[in-house]
Amino acid sequence: MKAIINISLKQGVLDPIAKTTEQALQALGFDSVKGVKMKKQIVLELDAADKDAARILCEKMCEELLANPVIEEYEIVL
């Protein structure tokens, strides 16, 4: 079973890479860019009994390693 985990910074957390990218795009003349949000995506291939078991496993991995729950939020797509 494939699991896709999208991780992004929580609202209000400074994202210097996104801000730099936004400024660079605007400097290149892409004036219509009014905001940039960076995310990381992790694709896992899991051996799980069902979607519920896969979701529980992914949540545990996010809480223990993949995401920093203090500043990041995540979405699991199965």
All heavy atoms as a GROMACS GRO file, in nm:
protein
  598
    1MET      N    1   0.085  -0.117   0.000
    1MET     CA    2   0.000   0.000   0.000
    1MET      C    3   0.089   0.123   0.000
    1MET      O    4   0.187   0.130   0.072
    1MET     CB    5  -0.089  -0.001   0.126
    1MET     CG    6  -0.177   0.121   0.139
    1MET     SD    7  -0.285   0.114   0.286
    1MET     CE    8  -0.364  -0.044   0.266
    2LYS      N    9   0.053   0.220  -0.085
    2LYS     CA   10   0.130   0.343  -0.093
    2LYS      C   11   0.071   0.446   0.002
    2LYS      O   12  -0.051   0.463   0.009
    2LYS     CB   13   0.129   0.397  -0.235
    2LYS     CG   14   0.212   0.524  -0.252
    2LYS     CD   15   0.202   0.580  -0.391
    2LYS     CE   16   0.288   0.495  -0.483
    2LYS     NZ   17   0.294   0.553  -0.619
    3ALA      N   18   0.159   0.514   0.074
    3ALA     CA   19   0.119   0.624   0.162
    3ALA      C   20   0.197   0.747   0.120
    3ALA      O   21   0.319   0.741   0.102
    3ALA     CB   22   0.146   0.590   0.307
    4ILE      N   23   0.126   0.857   0.104
    4ILE     CA   24   0.189   0.985   0.071
    4ILE      C   25   0.169   1.077   0.190
    4ILE      O   26   0.056   1.097   0.236
    4ILE     CB   27   0.128   1.046  -0.056
    4ILE    CG1   28   0.149   0.950  -0.173
    4ILE    CG2   29   0.189   1.182  -0.084
    4ILE    CD1   30   0.074   0.989  -0.298
    5ILE      N   31   0.279   1.132   0.238
    5ILE     CA   32   0.274   1.222   0.354
    5ILE      C   33   0.323   1.359   0.308
    5ILE      O   34   0.436   1.372   0.260
    5ILE     CB   35   0.360   1.168   0.469
    5ILE    CG1   36   0.312   1.029   0.510
    5ILE    CG2   37   0.357   1.265   0.587
    5ILE    CD1   38   0.403   0.957   0.607
    6ASN      N   39   0.236   1.457   0.319
    6ASN     CA   40   0.270   1.596   0.286
    6ASN      C   41   0.294   1.672   0.416
    6ASN      O   42   0.206   1.675   0.502
    6ASN     CB   43   0.158   1.661   0.206
    6ASN     CG   44   0.135   1.591   0.073
    6ASN    OD1   45   0.229   1.572  -0.003
    6ASN    ND2   46   0.012   1.551   0.046
    7ILE      N   47   0.412   1.731   0.427
    7ILE     CA   48   0.449   1.801   0.550
    7ILE      C   49   0.476   1.948   0.516
    7ILE      O   50   0.548   1.978   0.421
    7ILE     CB   51   0.574   1.738   0.612
    7ILE    CG1   52   0.548   1.591   0.646
    7ILE    CG2   53   0.617   1.816   0.738
    7ILE    CD1   54   0.671   1.513   0.688
    8SER      N   55   0.418   2.037   0.594
    8SER     CA   56   0.442   2.180   0.574
    8SER      C   57   0.450   2.249   0.709
    8SER      O   58   0.408   2.195   0.811
    8SER     CB   59   0.330   2.242   0.489
    8SER     OG   60   0.207   2.229   0.555
    9LEU      N   61   0.505   2.369   0.705
    9LEU     CA   62   0.514   2.447   0.828
    9LEU      C   63   0.375   2.495   0.869
    9LEU      O   64   0.291   2.525   0.783
    9LEU     CB   65   0.607   2.567   0.808
    9LEU     CG   66   0.755   2.532   0.790
    9LEU    CD1   67   0.834   2.657   0.751
    9LEU    CD2   68   0.813   2.471   0.916
   10LYS      N   69   0.351   2.504   0.998
   10LYS     CA   70   0.223   2.554   1.047
   10LYS      C   71   0.211   2.702   1.014
   10LYS      O   72   0.311   2.773   0.997
   10LYS     CB   73   0.214   2.534   1.199
   10LYS     CG   74   0.199   2.390   1.241
   10LYS     CD   75   0.186   2.378   1.392
   10LYS     CE   76   0.163   2.234   1.433
   10LYS     NZ   77   0.158   2.218   1.579
   11GLN      N   78   0.087   2.747   1.006
   11GLN     CA   79   0.059   2.888   0.981
   11GLN      C   80   0.130   2.974   1.085
   11GLN      O   81   0.125   2.943   1.205
   11GLN     CB   82  -0.093   2.912   0.988
   11GLN     CG   83  -0.136   3.049   0.945
   11GLN     CD   84  -0.126   3.067   0.794
   11GLN    OE1   85  -0.125   2.971   0.720
   11GLN    NE2   86  -0.121   3.190   0.751
   12GLY      N   87   0.200   3.077   1.039
   12GLY     CA   88   0.267   3.168   1.130
   12GLY      C   89   0.413   3.136   1.155
   12GLY      O   90   0.486   3.218   1.212
   13VAL      N   91   0.458   3.018   1.112
   13VAL     CA   92   0.599   2.982   1.128
   13VAL      C   93   0.676   3.038   1.010
   13VAL      O   94   0.636   3.020   0.894
   13VAL     CB   95   0.617   2.829   1.136
   13VAL    CG1   96   0.765   2.792   1.142
   13VAL    CG2   97   0.544   2.773   1.257
   14LEU      N   98   0.784   3.109   1.037
   14LEU     CA   99   0.865   3.170   0.932
   14LEU      C  100   0.924   3.063   0.841
   14LEU      O  101   0.981   2.964   0.888
   14LEU     CB  102   0.978   3.252   0.996
   14LEU     CG  103   1.071   3.324   0.898
   14LEU    CD1  104   0.992   3.428   0.818
   14LEU    CD2  105   1.185   3.389   0.973
   15ASP      N  106   0.908   3.084   0.710
   15ASP     CA  107   0.961   2.990   0.610
   15ASP      C  108   1.057   3.068   0.520
   15ASP      O  109   1.017   3.122   0.417
   15ASP     CB  110   0.846   2.930   0.529
   15ASP     CG  111   0.893   2.821   0.434
   15ASP    OD1  112   1.014   2.809   0.411
   15ASP    OD2  113   0.806   2.750   0.382
   16PRO      N  114   1.184   3.077   0.557
   16PRO     CA  115   1.278   3.160   0.480
   16PRO      C  116   1.300   3.110   0.337
   16PRO      O  117   1.323   3.191   0.248
   16PRO     CB  118   1.408   3.154   0.563
   16PRO     CG  119   1.394   3.036   0.651
   16PRO     CD  120   1.247   3.016   0.673
   17ILE      N  121   1.292   2.981   0.314
   17ILE     CA  122   1.311   2.930   0.177
   17ILE      C  123   1.195   2.975   0.088
   17ILE      O  124   1.215   3.019  -0.025
   17ILE     CB  125   1.325   2.777   0.178
   17ILE    CG1  126   1.452   2.737   0.253
   17ILE    CG2  127   1.328   2.721   0.036
   17ILE    CD1  128   1.467   2.588   0.275
   18ALA      N  129   1.074   2.966   0.140
   18ALA     CA  130   0.958   3.010   0.062
   18ALA      C  131   0.964   3.160   0.036
   18ALA      O  132   0.933   3.206  -0.074
   18ALA     CB  133   0.829   2.974   0.136
   19LYS      N  134   1.004   3.237   0.136
   19LYS     CA  135   1.012   3.382   0.120
   19LYS      C  136   1.119   3.418   0.016
   19LYS      O  137   1.096   3.506  -0.069
   19LYS     CB  138   1.044   3.448   0.255
   19LYS     CG  139   1.030   3.596   0.253
   19LYS     CD  140   0.887   3.637   0.228
   19LYS     CE  141   0.868   3.786   0.230
   19LYS     NZ  142   0.733   3.825   0.186
   20THR      N  143   1.233   3.352   0.022
   20THR     CA  144   1.340   3.376  -0.076
   20THR      C  145   1.293   3.339  -0.216
   20THR      O  146   1.320   3.412  -0.312
   20THR     CB  147   1.465   3.297  -0.038
   20THR    OG1  148   1.509   3.338   0.092
   20THR    CG2  149   1.577   3.320  -0.138
   21THR      N  150   1.223   3.230  -0.229
   21THR     CA  151   1.170   3.187  -0.359
   21THR      C  152   1.070   3.288  -0.412
   21THR      O  153   1.073   3.325  -0.530
   21THR     CB  154   1.106   3.048  -0.347
   21THR    OG1  155   1.204   2.956  -0.300
   21THR    CG2  156   1.052   3.001  -0.481
   22GLU      N  157   0.982   3.335  -0.325
   22GLU     CA  158   0.884   3.437  -0.365
   22GLU      C  159   0.954   3.563  -0.416
   22GLU      O  160   0.921   3.616  -0.522
   22GLU     CB  161   0.795   3.471  -0.246
   22GLU     CG  162   0.694   3.580  -0.274
   22GLU     CD  163   0.616   3.620  -0.149
   22GLU    OE1  164   0.605   3.539  -0.057
   22GLU    OE2  165   0.567   3.734  -0.145
   23GLN      N  166   1.054   3.608  -0.343
   23GLN     CA  167   1.126   3.730  -0.382
   23GLN      C  168   1.201   3.709  -0.514
   23GLN      O  169   1.205   3.798  -0.599
   23GLN     CB  170   1.222   3.772  -0.271
   23GLN     CG  171   1.149   3.821  -0.147
   23GLN     CD  172   1.241   3.841  -0.027
   23GLN    OE1  173   1.353   3.791  -0.024
   23GLN    NE2  174   1.193   3.912   0.072
   24ALA      N  175   1.259   3.591  -0.532
   24ALA     CA  176   1.332   3.562  -0.655
   24ALA      C  177   1.238   3.558  -0.775
   24ALA      O  178   1.271   3.610  -0.883
   24ALA     CB  179   1.407   3.429  -0.641
   25LEU      N  180   1.122   3.499  -0.758
   25LEU     CA  181   1.025   3.494  -0.867
   25LEU      C  182   0.979   3.635  -0.905
   25LEU      O  183   0.970   3.669  -1.024
   25LEU     CB  184   0.905   3.407  -0.828
   25LEU     CG  185   0.933   3.257  -0.823
   25LEU    CD1  186   0.816   3.183  -0.758
   25LEU    CD2  187   0.958   3.202  -0.962
   26GLN      N  188   0.955   3.717  -0.804
   26GLN     CA  189   0.913   3.855  -0.831
   26GLN      C  190   1.026   3.934  -0.898
   26GLN      O  191   1.002   4.013  -0.989
   26GLN     CB  192   0.866   3.922  -0.702
   26GLN     CG  193   0.736   3.862  -0.652
   26GLN     CD  194   0.696   3.909  -0.514
   26GLN    OE1  195   0.777   3.965  -0.440
   26GLN    NE2  196   0.570   3.884  -0.477
   27ALA      N  197   1.150   3.909  -0.857
   27ALA     CA  198   1.264   3.977  -0.919
   27ALA      C  199   1.281   3.937  -1.066
   27ALA      O  200   1.332   4.014  -1.147
   27ALA     CB  201   1.392   3.945  -0.841
   28LEU      N  202   1.236   3.818  -1.100
   28LEU     CA  203   1.242   3.771  -1.238
   28LEU      C  204   1.124   3.820  -1.321
   28LEU      O  205   1.114   3.787  -1.439
   28LEU     CB  206   1.248   3.617  -1.242
   28LEU     CG  207   1.378   3.556  -1.191
   28LEU    CD1  208   1.364   3.405  -1.179
   28LEU    CD2  209   1.494   3.591  -1.284
   29GLY      N  210   1.037   3.897  -1.259
   29GLY     CA  211   0.926   3.954  -1.333
   29GLY      C  212   0.794   3.882  -1.317
   29GLY      O  213   0.695   3.918  -1.380
   30PHE      N  214   0.790   3.782  -1.233
   30PHE     CA  215   0.665   3.710  -1.208
   30PHE      C  216   0.586   3.784  -1.100
   30PHE      O  217   0.574   3.739  -0.985
   30PHE     CB  218   0.692   3.565  -1.168
   30PHE     CG  219   0.758   3.484  -1.276
   30PHE    CD1  220   0.894   3.456  -1.270
   30PHE    CD2  221   0.685   3.438  -1.384
   30PHE    CE1  222   0.956   3.382  -1.371
   30PHE    CE2  223   0.746   3.363  -1.485
   30PHE     CZ  224   0.882   3.336  -1.478
   31ASP      N  225   0.535   3.901  -1.138
   31ASP     CA  226   0.468   3.988  -1.042
   31ASP      C  227   0.337   3.932  -0.989
   31ASP      O  228   0.286   3.979  -0.887
   31ASP     CB  229   0.441   4.124  -1.107
   31ASP     CG  230   0.572   4.194  -1.144
   31ASP    OD1  231   0.672   4.172  -1.075
   31ASP    OD2  232   0.571   4.270  -1.243
   32SER      N  233   0.281   3.834  -1.055
   32SER     CA  234   0.155   3.778  -1.009
   32SER      C  235   0.173   3.685  -0.889
   32SER      O  236   0.075   3.646  -0.826
   32SER     CB  237   0.086   3.702  -1.123
   32SER     OG  238   0.168   3.596  -1.166
   33VAL      N  239   0.297   3.651  -0.855
   33VAL     CA  240   0.322   3.565  -0.738
   33VAL      C  241   0.303   3.649  -0.612
   33VAL      O  242   0.375   3.746  -0.589
   33VAL     CB  243   0.464   3.504  -0.742
   33VAL    CG1  244   0.490   3.425  -0.614
   33VAL    CG2  245   0.480   3.417  -0.864
   34LYS      N  246   0.206   3.611  -0.531
   34LYS     CA  247   0.175   3.686  -0.408
   34LYS      C  248   0.204   3.605  -0.283
   34LYS      O  249   0.182   3.652  -0.173
   34LYS     CB  250   0.029   3.730  -0.409
   34LYS     CG  251  -0.007   3.818  -0.526
   34LYS     CD  252   0.076   3.944  -0.528
   34LYS     CE  253   0.040   4.032  -0.647
   34LYS     NZ  254   0.138   4.135  -0.676
   35GLY      N  255   0.252   3.484  -0.300
   35GLY     CA  256   0.286   3.403  -0.184
   35GLY      C  257   0.339   3.268  -0.229
   35GLY      O  258   0.302   3.218  -0.334
   36VAL      N  259   0.428   3.212  -0.150
   36VAL     CA  260   0.487   3.081  -0.178
   36VAL      C  261   0.485   3.002  -0.048
   36VAL      O  262   0.518   3.054   0.058
   36VAL     CB  263   0.632   3.092  -0.230
   36VAL    CG1  264   0.695   2.955  -0.244
   36VAL    CG2  265   0.637   3.168  -0.362
   37LYS      N  266   0.445   2.876  -0.057
   37LYS     CA  267   0.449   2.788   0.058
   37LYS      C  268   0.521   2.661   0.016
   37LYS      O  269   0.485   2.600  -0.085
   37LYS     CB  270   0.308   2.755   0.107
   37LYS     CG  271   0.306   2.676   0.235
   37LYS     CD  272   0.168   2.668   0.296
   37LYS     CE  273   0.177   2.598   0.431
   37LYS     NZ  274   0.050   2.601   0.502
   38MET      N  275   0.624   2.625   0.087
   38MET     CA  276   0.702   2.506   0.055
   38MET      C  277   0.649   2.388   0.137
   38MET      O  278   0.611   2.404   0.253
   38MET     CB  279   0.849   2.528   0.086
   38MET     CG  280   0.909   2.652   0.019
   38MET     SD  281   0.907   2.646  -0.160
   38MET     CE  282   1.057   2.557  -0.190
   39LYS      N  283   0.647   2.273   0.072
   39LYS     CA  284   0.608   2.150   0.140
   39LYS      C  285   0.709   2.042   0.104
   39LYS      O  286   0.775   2.051   0.002
   39LYS     CB  287   0.470   2.103   0.094
   39LYS     CG  288   0.357   2.192   0.135
   39LYS     CD  289   0.224   2.134   0.091
   39LYS     CE  290   0.110   2.222   0.138
   39LYS     NZ  291  -0.021   2.166   0.104
   40LYS      N  292   0.716   1.942   0.186
   40LYS     CA  293   0.793   1.824   0.148
   40LYS      C  294   0.696   1.706   0.142
   40LYS      O  295   0.597   1.701   0.216
   40LYS     CB  296   0.910   1.797   0.242
   40LYS     CG  297   0.874   1.776   0.386
   40LYS     CD  298   1.001   1.759   0.470
   40LYS     CE  299   0.968   1.760   0.617
   40LYS     NZ  300   1.086   1.751   0.703
   41GLN      N  301   0.725   1.617   0.050
   41GLN     CA  302   0.638   1.502   0.031
   41GLN      C  303   0.721   1.375   0.047
   41GLN      O  304   0.829   1.362  -0.011
   41GLN     CB  305   0.575   1.506  -0.107
   41GLN     CG  306   0.473   1.395  -0.129
   41GLN     CD  307   0.407   1.406  -0.265
   41GLN    OE1  308   0.467   1.374  -0.365
   41GLN    NE2  309   0.283   1.453  -0.265
   42ILE      N  310   0.671   1.285   0.126
   42ILE     CA  311   0.736   1.156   0.150
   42ILE      C  312   0.641   1.047   0.100
   42ILE      O  313   0.524   1.044   0.139
   42ILE     CB  314   0.767   1.136   0.299
   42ILE    CG1  315   0.859   1.249   0.349
   42ILE    CG2  316   0.830   0.999   0.323
   42ILE    CD1  317   0.876   1.253   0.499
   43VAL      N  318   0.691   0.962   0.014
   43VAL     CA  319   0.610   0.853  -0.040
   43VAL      C  320   0.664   0.723   0.019
   43VAL      O  321   0.782   0.692   0.004
   43VAL     CB  322   0.615   0.849  -0.193
   43VAL    CG1  323   0.533   0.733  -0.247
   43VAL    CG2  324   0.568   0.982  -0.252
   44LEU      N  325   0.576   0.650   0.087
   44LEU     CA  326   0.615   0.525   0.151
   44LEU      C  327   0.541   0.408   0.086
   44LEU      O  328   0.424   0.421   0.051
   44LEU     CB  329   0.580   0.527   0.300
   44LEU     CG  330   0.642   0.638   0.384
   44LEU    CD1  331   0.581   0.637   0.522
   44LEU    CD2  332   0.793   0.621   0.392
   45GLU      N  333   0.607   0.299   0.075
   45GLU     CA  334   0.543   0.175   0.033
   45GLU      C  335   0.532   0.090   0.160
   45GLU      O  336   0.635   0.054   0.219
   45GLU     CB  337   0.629   0.108  -0.075
   45GLU     CG  338   0.558   0.008  -0.161
   45GLU     CD  339   0.437   0.062  -0.237
   45GLU    OE1  340   0.447   0.167  -0.302
   45GLU    OE2  341   0.333  -0.005  -0.230
   46LEU      N  342   0.411   0.062   0.202
   46LEU     CA  343   0.388  -0.006   0.330
   46LEU      C  344   0.328  -0.145   0.311
   46LEU      O  345   0.252  -0.168   0.218
   46LEU     CB  346   0.291   0.075   0.416
   46LEU     CG  347   0.334   0.215   0.456
   46LEU    CD1  348   0.218   0.286   0.525
   46LEU    CD2  349   0.455   0.210   0.545
   47ASP      N  350   0.361  -0.229   0.404
   47ASP     CA  351   0.296  -0.360   0.414
   47ASP      C  352   0.203  -0.351   0.534
   47ASP      O  353   0.243  -0.376   0.648
   47ASP     CB  354   0.401  -0.470   0.432
   47ASP     CG  355   0.338  -0.608   0.437
   47ASP    OD1  356   0.220  -0.623   0.396
   47ASP    OD2  357   0.405  -0.702   0.484
   48ALA      N  358   0.080  -0.309   0.510
   48ALA     CA  359  -0.017  -0.291   0.618
   48ALA      C  360  -0.144  -0.369   0.585
   48ALA      O  361  -0.179  -0.389   0.469
   48ALA     CB  362  -0.051  -0.143   0.635
   49ALA      N  363  -0.214  -0.412   0.690
   49ALA     CA  364  -0.333  -0.496   0.672
   49ALA      C  365  -0.446  -0.422   0.603
   49ALA      O  366  -0.519  -0.478   0.522
   49ALA     CB  367  -0.380  -0.548   0.808
   50ASP      N  368  -0.463  -0.292   0.637
   50ASP     CA  369  -0.569  -0.211   0.578
   50ASP      C  370  -0.535  -0.064   0.594
   50ASP      O  371  -0.431  -0.028   0.649
   50ASP     CB  372  -0.705  -0.244   0.640
   50ASP     CG  373  -0.705  -0.231   0.791
   50ASP    OD1  374  -0.635  -0.142   0.843
   50ASP    OD2  375  -0.774  -0.310   0.857
   51LYS      N  376  -0.624   0.023   0.546
   51LYS     CA  377  -0.596   0.167   0.551
   51LYS      C  378  -0.587   0.220   0.693
   51LYS      O  379  -0.507   0.307   0.723
   51LYS     CB  380  -0.703   0.244   0.473
   51LYS     CG  381  -0.685   0.235   0.324
   51LYS     CD  382  -0.781   0.330   0.253
   51LYS     CE  383  -0.749   0.331   0.104
   51LYS     NZ  384  -0.829   0.430   0.031
   52ASP      N  385  -0.671   0.166   0.782
   52ASP     CA  386  -0.665   0.212   0.921
   52ASP      C  387  -0.530   0.180   0.984
   52ASP      O  388  -0.471   0.264   1.053
   52ASP     CB  389  -0.778   0.149   1.003
   52ASP     CG  390  -0.915   0.205   0.967
   52ASP    OD1  391  -0.921   0.317   0.912
   52ASP    OD2  392  -1.015   0.136   0.992
   53ALA      N  393  -0.481   0.060   0.960
   53ALA     CA  394  -0.350   0.021   1.014
   53ALA      C  395  -0.239   0.106   0.952
   53ALA      O  396  -0.146   0.148   1.022
   53ALA     CB  397  -0.325  -0.127   0.989
   54ALA      N  398  -0.250   0.131   0.823
   54ALA     CA  399  -0.150   0.214   0.755
   54ALA      C  400  -0.150   0.356   0.811
   54ALA      O  401  -0.044   0.416   0.833
   54ALA     CB  402  -0.176   0.215   0.606
   55ARG      N  403  -0.269   0.412   0.833
   55ARG     CA  404  -0.279   0.549   0.886
   55ARG      C  405  -0.217   0.557   1.026
   55ARG      O  406  -0.142   0.651   1.056
   55ARG     CB  407  -0.424   0.596   0.889
   55ARG     CG  408  -0.440   0.739   0.937
   55ARG     CD  409  -0.581   0.790   0.917
   55ARG     NE  410  -0.624   0.784   0.780
   55ARG     CZ  411  -0.588   0.871   0.684
   55ARG    NH1  412  -0.507   0.970   0.714
   55ARG    NH2  413  -0.630   0.857   0.562
   56ILE      N  414  -0.247   0.460   1.110
   56ILE     CA  415  -0.191   0.459   1.246
   56ILE      C  416  -0.038   0.451   1.240
   56ILE      O  417   0.032   0.523   1.311
   56ILE     CB  418  -0.250   0.344   1.328
   56ILE    CG1  419  -0.397   0.372   1.358
   56ILE    CG2  420  -0.170   0.319   1.455
   56ILE    CD1  421  -0.473   0.254   1.417
   57LEU      N  422   0.013   0.368   1.151
   57LEU     CA  423   0.158   0.354   1.135
   57LEU      C  424   0.221   0.484   1.087
   57LEU      O  425   0.323   0.530   1.140
   57LEU     CB  426   0.186   0.239   1.037
   57LEU     CG  427   0.330   0.197   1.018
   57LEU    CD1  428   0.392   0.152   1.150
   57LEU    CD2  429   0.339   0.085   0.915
   58CYS      N  430   0.158   0.547   0.988
   58CYS     CA  431   0.210   0.673   0.935
   58CYS      C  432   0.207   0.784   1.040
   58CYS      O  433   0.300   0.864   1.051
   58CYS     CB  434   0.130   0.716   0.811
   58CYS     SG  435   0.162   0.615   0.666
   59GLU      N  436   0.099   0.790   1.117
   59GLU     CA  437   0.091   0.891   1.222
   59GLU      C  438   0.202   0.872   1.325
   59GLU      O  439   0.264   0.968   1.369
   59GLU     CB  440  -0.046   0.885   1.290
   59GLU     CG  441  -0.157   0.941   1.204
   59GLU     CD  442  -0.296   0.925   1.264
   59GLU    OE1  443  -0.309   0.857   1.368
   59GLU    OE2  444  -0.389   0.978   1.204
   60LYS      N  445   0.229   0.748   1.359
   60LYS     CA  446   0.336   0.720   1.455
   60LYS      C  447   0.472   0.761   1.398
   60LYS      O  448   0.553   0.822   1.467
   60LYS     CB  449   0.335   0.571   1.490
   60LYS     CG  450   0.431   0.531   1.598
   60LYS     CD  451   0.410   0.386   1.638
   60LYS     CE  452   0.518   0.336   1.729
   60LYS     NZ  453   0.497   0.351   1.867
   61MET      N  454   0.495   0.733   1.268
   61MET     CA  455   0.621   0.772   1.205
   61MET      C  456   0.636   0.924   1.201
   61MET      O  457   0.744   0.978   1.224
   61MET     CB  458   0.631   0.713   1.064
   61MET     CG  459   0.658   0.565   1.063
   61MET     SD  460   0.695   0.504   0.898
   61MET     CE  461   0.528   0.464   0.843
   62CYS      N  462   0.526   0.993   1.171
   62CYS     CA  463   0.529   1.139   1.167
   62CYS      C  464   0.561   1.197   1.304
   62CYS      O  465   0.642   1.290   1.316
   62CYS     CB  466   0.397   1.194   1.115
   62CYS     SG  467   0.375   1.172   0.939
   63GLU      N  468   0.496   1.144   1.405
   63GLU     CA  469   0.516   1.197   1.540
   63GLU      C  470   0.656   1.167   1.594
   63GLU      O  471   0.712   1.246   1.669
   63GLU     CB  472   0.411   1.138   1.636
   63GLU     CG  473   0.269   1.180   1.604
   63GLU     CD  474   0.246   1.329   1.620
   63GLU    OE1  475   0.304   1.390   1.711
   63GLU    OE2  476   0.169   1.384   1.538
   64GLU      N  477   0.713   1.053   1.553
   64GLU     CA  478   0.843   1.013   1.608
   64GLU      C  479   0.963   1.057   1.524
   64GLU      O  480   1.073   1.070   1.577
   64GLU     CB  481   0.847   0.861   1.626
   64GLU     CG  482   0.754   0.814   1.735
   64GLU     CD  483   0.766   0.666   1.764
   64GLU    OE1  484   0.863   0.603   1.718
   64GLU    OE2  485   0.677   0.612   1.833
   65LEU      N  486   0.943   1.078   1.392
   65LEU     CA  487   1.059   1.108   1.308
   65LEU      C  488   1.032   1.205   1.193
   65LEU      O  489   1.108   1.300   1.173
   65LEU     CB  490   1.115   0.977   1.249
   65LEU     CG  491   1.234   0.994   1.154
   65LEU    CD1  492   1.357   1.041   1.231
   65LEU    CD2  493   1.262   0.868   1.078
   66LEU      N  494   0.929   1.182   1.117
   66LEU     CA  495   0.916   1.250   0.988
   66LEU      C  496   0.880   1.398   0.998
   66LEU      O  497   0.918   1.476   0.912
   66LEU     CB  498   0.815   1.176   0.900
   66LEU     CG  499   0.849   1.030   0.869
   66LEU    CD1  500   0.739   0.965   0.786
   66LEU    CD2  501   0.983   1.020   0.798
   67ALA      N  502   0.805   1.434   1.099
   67ALA     CA  503   0.762   1.573   1.114
   67ALA      C  504   0.798   1.624   1.253
   67ALA      O  505   0.811   1.547   1.347
   67ALA     CB  506   0.611   1.583   1.092
   68ASN      N  507   0.813   1.755   1.261
   68ASN     CA  508   0.833   1.819   1.390
   68ASN      C  509   0.698   1.876   1.432
   68ASN      O  510   0.657   1.981   1.382
   68ASN     CB  511   0.937   1.930   1.379
   68ASN     CG  512   0.960   2.001   1.510
   68ASN    OD1  513   0.882   1.988   1.603
   68ASN    ND2  514   1.067   2.077   1.517
   69PRO      N  515   0.626   1.809   1.521
   69PRO     CA  516   0.488   1.851   1.553
   69PRO      C  517   0.479   1.989   1.618
   69PRO      O  518   0.371   2.046   1.624
   69PRO     CB  519   0.439   1.741   1.649
   69PRO     CG  520   0.561   1.675   1.701
   69PRO     CD  521   0.668   1.692   1.597
   70VAL      N  522   0.590   2.043   1.662
   70VAL     CA  523   0.588   2.177   1.721
   70VAL      C  524   0.568   2.283   1.612
   70VAL      O  525   0.491   2.378   1.630
   70VAL     CB  526   0.718   2.205   1.799
   70VAL    CG1  527   0.723   2.348   1.850
   70VAL    CG2  528   0.732   2.106   1.914
   71ILE      N  529   0.633   2.266   1.497
   71ILE     CA  530   0.626   2.368   1.393
   71ILE      C  531   0.568   2.320   1.260
   71ILE      O  532   0.545   2.400   1.171
   71ILE     CB  533   0.766   2.428   1.367
   71ILE    CG1  534   0.864   2.321   1.318
   71ILE    CG2  535   0.818   2.501   1.490
   71ILE    CD1  536   0.996   2.374   1.267
   72GLU      N  537   0.545   2.188   1.249
   72GLU     CA  538   0.498   2.136   1.121
   72GLU      C  539   0.364   2.064   1.138
   72GLU      O  540   0.332   2.012   1.244
   72GLU     CB  541   0.600   2.037   1.062
   72GLU     CG  542   0.732   2.101   1.024
   72GLU     CD  543   0.833   2.000   0.973
   72GLU    OE1  544   0.843   1.889   1.029
   72GLU    OE2  545   0.905   2.035   0.879
   73GLU      N  546   0.289   2.062   1.028
   73GLU     CA  547   0.166   1.985   1.023
   73GLU      C  548   0.179   1.889   0.905
   73GLU      O  549   0.258   1.913   0.814
   73GLU     CB  550   0.046   2.076   1.007
   73GLU     CG  551   0.051   2.166   0.886
   73GLU     CD  552  -0.056   2.274   0.889
   73GLU    OE1  553  -0.126   2.286   0.990
   73GLU    OE2  554  -0.068   2.345   0.788
   74TYR      N  555   0.104   1.782   0.911
   74TYR     CA  556   0.116   1.684   0.804
   74TYR      C  557  -0.022   1.632   0.762
   74TYR      O  558  -0.118   1.637   0.838
   74TYR     CB  559   0.208   1.568   0.844
   74TYR     CG  560   0.166   1.495   0.968
   74TYR    CD1  561   0.074   1.390   0.963
   74TYR    CD2  562   0.216   1.532   1.091
   74TYR    CE1  563   0.036   1.323   1.078
   74TYR    CE2  564   0.178   1.466   1.206
   74TYR     CZ  565   0.088   1.361   1.198
   74TYR     OH  566   0.050   1.296   1.313
   75GLU      N  567  -0.022   1.582   0.639
   75GLU     CA  568  -0.143   1.523   0.582
   75GLU      C  569  -0.103   1.386   0.527
   75GLU      O  570  -0.001   1.374   0.459
   75GLU     CB  571  -0.196   1.610   0.470
   75GLU     CG  572  -0.307   1.547   0.388
   75GLU     CD  573  -0.334   1.623   0.259
   75GLU    OE1  574  -0.240   1.682   0.204
   75GLU    OE2  575  -0.448   1.618   0.215
   76ILE      N  576  -0.182   1.285   0.558
   76ILE     CA  577  -0.154   1.149   0.511
   76ILE      C  578  -0.258   1.113   0.406
   76ILE      O  579  -0.378   1.122   0.430
   76ILE     CB  580  -0.159   1.049   0.628
   76ILE    CG1  581  -0.053   1.086   0.732
   76ILE    CG2  582  -0.138   0.906   0.577
   76ILE    CD1  583  -0.068   1.013   0.864
   77VAL      N  584  -0.208   1.072   0.289
   77VAL     CA  585  -0.297   1.029   0.181
   77VAL      C  586  -0.268   0.882   0.153
   77VAL      O  587  -0.155   0.844   0.124
   77VAL     CB  588  -0.274   1.112   0.053
   77VAL    CG1  589  -0.366   1.066  -0.058
   77VAL    CG2  590  -0.291   1.261   0.082
   78LEU      N  591  -0.372   0.800   0.165
   78LEU     CA  592  -0.354   0.656   0.141
   78LEU      C  593  -0.425   0.615   0.014
   78LEU      O  594  -0.519   0.671  -0.030
   78LEU     CB  595  -0.408   0.576   0.260
   78LEU     CG  596  -0.340   0.604   0.392
   78LEU    CD1  597  -0.415   0.538   0.506
   78LEU    CD2  598  -0.197   0.554   0.389
   0.00000   0.00000   0.00000
